[in-house]
Amino acid sequence: MLSIDGKKGWQRLFPTTEFHMTTSPMMTQALSLSTLMLLVACVAPPPGPEIKTAERFTWRDAPVIDVLGLEPETDYWLNLERASAYTPTATERSSTLYRSDANGRIDTSVTLAKDEPTADPYFPIRSMSYADEPSQVQPGRLKIDLLTSTREPVTSRTIGIGTDPASYTEFALGAEFPGAFVWRRVEADAAEPILFVLGGSEGGDGGARYGSPAFVEAGYTVVGLPYYSPAWFGNSAAIPDLPRAFADLPIDYLERAVMAARQLDGVNPDSVQLMGTSKGAEYVLLASSLISDDSAGGGFCSVVANVPSDVVWEGWGAGANAGETSGFSWRGEPLDFVPYTDIGRALAARGRDDDYTMSDAHALGRKDNPDRVEPARIFVERIDEPVLVVGGDMDTVWPSGEMSRAIKTTRDVHGLETEAYIYPKAGHGSGGNPLRRGGQDNLAAQLENYPATFDFLARHARRDDCRD
């Protein structure tokens, strides 16, 4: 039994403190017991490892993960998993090696990931890889696992990521629009502005669903509008009643969908904004340049075009003839288009030792068909709504940086309000939510233009002249 008494015992605990005291035997025994309790408290082991984070990661704040109570100067794996926000039946995972500091702590805002030159709290999320298999983690949740260097589990925590799915409701726009969905906040208590969201060449509704929740949270009634649904790589079409080919797709379809959305309860029919990404950006720019303000499906408050095109491109898919079919139509007539150059080679190059990209097929198509460019141009000077464009010069899908500059230049000549965010080092993912997979340059771009997009939409949602 450990016994500490008198001046000598106190000095073991507090060597820099002098004590002058007179004690009786009873006092000495009481002091010994209380001192023993103090000593035990002083030498008790620290609490076990603990993962500290926000209860939910959102795009507004860096996703910092703080782990305490570790062995000092020791390697640990930090594993993340979530159901893919883009494809709910798929999984996104990452595994990142960190070394705890002298105090037994890993703070992803300051601790370097192994082999990374700078600390980046977004790294565990943006380095996630995609697996075409269901996740055990519920949508809207993120599982964080801490493991030893030999992959032995240490501790785990599950938090929210993105907008809470329980905060909004979903219903169909109508039978005329297969797969089109409407999202609205559960607590919406006033007529909300309408935001149409269109995805890209992946087809189906994944792009619209991925990009929409944060805007619902911001107070918009979001209409996700899929407009074609291919049967990629032998899979069945996700929405069988939509066209399977990206060929002669009718811009009129969006006009009719806007008419339907304006009839919904709880919306402001005079406040409709359009947002599209990639081919969806080509679509919304065409729509706003062709649909007149006095149409029941026209008169928009603003247009957001992420990684857009400034021309109409060739169509493809079942029933399309190479070099002969347009991607879009208007009032039943195909629109003029720019053909691709050797797009088959670009598609085959993926995963092979060939650096010919989709962007090359677009750029060379433009160069090889100079007489086709002007007739196929999207007449963005006819869009009287404010426009925001985002593009990247390292885009390997199509030259969105160059095409965004062309849009901005044309509109500037005509004195039309245009915001442009164009990045020399970013690519096809230069716009959108920063809580996504991707490279550092795309992330830097997103951290600037994503908040700017919310600001842009908010400034124009309450305009009273959108339909004039």
N, C-alpha and C positions, 0 to 999 in steps of 0.2 A: 504494500500500500504506500502510495506517495504521500509524504508528509512535508509540509512547508510551514515553518514557523519562524517568528522573530524577524529581526532585521535582515538576516542572511537570506531567508526565503524570499522576501519581497524584492531583494536586490537581484535575485535570479530572474524575476519577471520584469522588473523595471531597473536595470542596471545604472541608469543615469539619474535615478531619483534617490534622495536621501530621506530616510524615515527616522523619526525620533518618537518612540512610543514606549509606554510602560504597560505591561499586560499582566493580567492574572491568569492562572491556569485555565479558567473557564473561557476567558476572552481568547486565549491562544488557540483553544480547541475550535471556537467559533470562527476565528480568523482562518484557521487551517482549512476548514470545510468550505468557506466562501472562496478562499483563494484557489482551492482545488477546482471548484466549479468554474472560476475565471480561467484557469489554465486549460481546462478541457475545452472551454469555448474558444480559446485562442488557438489551440492546435487541432480543432475539429477540421476534417477535410472540407474543401470547398464544395458547393453544390455541383451536381453532375452537369454535363453539357446541355446547353439550352439554346434553341434557335429562336431568335427574336426578330420579328419583322412586323410590318403593318398587317392588319387583319385582311387587307385586300390591296393588291397592286393595281394601280390605274395609270393611264398615260400621263397624268399630271405630275407624278413624282417618280424619281429614280427608284427602281426595285431593289433596295438595299437589303441584304441578308446579313444579320449579325449573329455570330455564334460565340457563346461564352462558356467558360468552364472546361476548356480543352487542356490536354497536355501541352506544355510550352514547346515551341520549336518542333512541331510534329506535323507530318503530312496527313491530310484528310481529303476524302472525296465528297463533293457536294453534288448530289444527283437531283435533277428536276424532272418532273413529268406532268403533262396535262393532256386532256383530250384536245385534239387539234381544233383551233377556233375556225379554221377554214373548212375542214372536213371532219365533222363530229365523230365519224366512225374510225378515224385514224388517231395516231398518237404522236406527240412530240416529246423528245427526251434530250437531256444533256447530262454529261458527267464531267465535272471540272475539278482538278486537283489544286488544293490550296495548302499553304503551310501556316500554321498558327504562329502568332508572335510570342514574345517572351512572357506575356501575361496570359497565354492560353486562349487567344481570341482570333477569330477570323471575321473581318468586316469587309464585305465585298466592295464597299466604296473606296477603301484604301489598301486592301490586301491584294497583291498581285496573284492572278491565276497563273499556274505553272506555264512557263514559256511565253506569257503575254508581257509586252513591254510596259504597259500602263495599267493601272487599276481601272476597272470599268464595271459598275454594278449591273449593267445590262448584259454583260458577257454570258452568264449562265443561261439567259433566255435567248439571246440572239444566236448562240451557238447550238441551239437545239436541232436535232435531226428528225426527219419525218419517217414514220413507220406506218405502213398501210395495215394496221391492226387496231382493234378496239382498245381503249385505255380503261383501266380500272378506276381512274379518277373521274369524278363527275364533271360535266361541262361547267366552265366558269370557276373551276378550282385548280389549284397548283399544289402538287405534293413535293415537299422538300425533304430529302433523305441525307443524313450525314453518315458516312462510313469511314472506317479506318483505311489506312493505305493498302491493307490486304483485303479490303471490301467487306469487312465485318460491320454489321449495322451498329450504329451508336445511338442515334435518336432521329425522330422524324416529326414533321409538322405539315399540316395541310391548311392552306389559306385560299382566299378568293383571288382571282385575277381577271381584270377587265370589268365590265359592267355585270352586276348581279342579274342572272337570268330571271330571278323571281321578281324583279322590279318592273318588268314589262310583260304585256300580253301580246298574243299573236292571233290574227285571223286572216282569212283569205280575202284578196281584193275582189275576186269574183270568178265565176266559171269561164268567162271569156278570156281570162288571163292565167293559163295554167302555171302553177308554181309561184305565182306572185303573192307575196305576203305583206301584211301590214303589222307593224310593231308600234305599240303605244305604251307610255308609262302607266303603271297601275294607279298612280296617284295623280294623274293628269286632271286638273280642275278648271281648265280653260281651253278655248279653241286653240289648237296648236298649229304652227306652220307645217307644211308638208315638204318632206325631202325625199326625192326619188334617188335610189342608189342602183347603179348598173355595174355588173362585173365585166370581165373580159373574155378572152377567147377560150378560157377553160369551160365556159358554158354552164348550164344549170344555175342553181341559186347560191352556190358556195361563196362566190365573190361578194354578192350582196349581203349575205348573212355575216361574213367576216367583217365587213366594213361598217356595219350599221349600229351595233349596240351603244357605242359611246355617243352617238348622235341622238338616240332615243333618250338616253340619260340627260342630254343637254336640252331636252324639251321639244324635240321634233316628232311628229308622226312620220315614221319612215315607211316608205313603200319600196320593198325589194322587188325589182322587175327582171326576172330571167327572160331572155328573148330567143334563146336557142339552146338545144341540149344534145350535144354529140354523143356518139357511142365510141368513146376513146378506147384504144388498145383492147378491143374485143369485149369491153364491158357494155352492159345495157345502158340505154339513155336514161338519165335520172328522171327526166320529165318527158315521157314519151309523146305527149301532145304538142310539144314545141318542135320547130324545125330541127333536123339533125345536121344540116349543112349550114355553114356560114355563107349563105348565098342569097342575094336579093332580099335580105331581111327588111321588112317594111318599117320605115321611120314612122308611118302613120300609127303603128302599134302603140308607141309611146303617147301619141296624141290622144288616142282612145283611153289609155290607162289614166292619163291625167284627168280626163273628163270624169271617169269613174271615181277617182280619188276625191275629187271636189264634191262628190255627193255623200261622202262619209260623214257620220255624226262626229262632232267634237274636233273638227278641223277648221282652219281658216282657208276658205277656198281661194282667196286672193293672194295667198302666200305659198307659192310652189317654187322650189329650187331643185336643180338637177345636179347630180354628182356621178361621174363615171370614171372607171379606171381602164387604161389600155384600150381595147376595142370598145369598151363601154364609154370611154372618153370620146372616141371617134363618133359614137352614136349620139351622145348628148350634144356635142357641138353641131352635128348635122341637124338634129331636131330643133335646136334653138335658132339655127340659121334658116330653116325651112317652114316651121310652124308659125303662122302669123299670130300677133298679139290678140287679134279679135276672134281667134278660134276659141271654142269652148275648151279645147285642150292646149291652149297656148298662153302666152303672157307670163313669163317666168320672172322671178325676182333676181336670180343669179345662177351662174353655171360654174361648177368646179370640174376641171379636166385633169386627172392624174395621168402622167406619162401618155399624152395624147398624140394623135396624128393630125396633120394639117391637110391631108388629102384622103379621098376614098380609095381603098385598096381592093385588089382582086378578091373574089370569093373562092371558097374551096369546100370540099366535102362531097357527099353523095349527090349525084346529079349535076354538079358544077363542071363546066368544061374549062380546062386550064387556059388562061389567057383570054377567055371569052365571057366569064361570068363576074358580075359585080358583087361586092359584099353587101350593098344596100340598095333599096329601092324607095321611090317616093311616088305616091298616087298611082301605084301599079306599074311604074316605069323604072327599069334599072338605072342607077346613077353612073355617070362616067367614073372610070377607075384607073389606077396605075397598076400594071401587071407586076408580078414578082419576077425576079431572075433566079432560076434554079432553086426554088424553095424546097424541092425534094432533097437536094443535097444538104441544105441546112437542117432539115428534120433528121436526116440519116446521120448527120455529123455528131449528134448528141451521144456522148458515151464512146465516141470513136476518136481516132487520131486525126481529126480534121477540124481546123479552127474556123471553118466557114459558118457564120452564125445567121440566125434569122434576121438580125440587123443588117448583115451584108446583103441578104436577099432583097430586103426593102430598099436599101440605099442604091444598089445596082439596078434594081427595077426602075427607080426614078431616073438614074443616069442613062440607062439604056432606052428609055421611052420619054424623051424630053417633051415631045408633042402631046403626051397624055397628061402631063402634070397640071397645067392650068385648067383644062376642062374638069379635072377631078378634084380641084382644090375645094376645100370647105370654105365658103364665103363668110369668114368670121366677121367681116365688116358689116354684115347684115344682122349680127347679134347685138341688139341694143341693150341687153342686160350686161351687168358687170361680169367679168370672167376671171377666174383664177386658174393658172396652169402650173404644173409641176413637171419638170423633166430632168433627165440625167444623161450626160455625155458618154457614160460607160454602159449604157443600155444595150444588151446583146439580143433583145427581142425586136426592137425597132429603134430608130434614132430619135428618141423622144426629146432629147435636149435640143437638137437642131430644129425639130418640128415645133417645139414650144417657142423657140426664138422667132420662127416665122410667124406664128400666131400673134405673138406680142408685137412684132414689127408692123404687121398689117393693121392691127387695131390701133396702134399708136398713131399711124399716119392719119387715121380717121377720127382721132381724138376720143376713142372709146376707153372706158375704165377697164384696165387689165392689170392684174397682179401676176407676176411671173417669178417662180422659184426654180432656177435652173442650176444644176450642180455638175461641175466638170468631172468629179470623181465618183459620183453616185450612178446607180443603174436603174433597172426597171422597178425596183422597190424603193425608189427615192421618196415616194409619198406614202402616207398612211400611218397607222398606229405604231409607235416605237416599241410596243411590247410584242415583238414578232421576231421570227428568225431572220437573219441577214447580216451583212457585213458592217464594219464600223463606219464606212462612208455613207451608206444608206441611212444608218442610225443618226448620224450627225445631221443629215438632210431632214429626216423625219422630225427630229427635235425642234427644228425651226419651222417647217411648213405645216405640221399637223396643228399646233396651236393657232397658227395664222389662218388655217382653214376654218376653225371654229369661230374665230373673230370675224372673218369675212362673211360667213353665213349669218352670224348674229346681226351684223350691221345691215344686211339687206333683207332679212326675214320680215321686217316690219315696214318696208317701203309701201307707200300707198298708191304708187303709179305703175305697179308691175304689169298690169293688164292694159295699159294705155298704148 
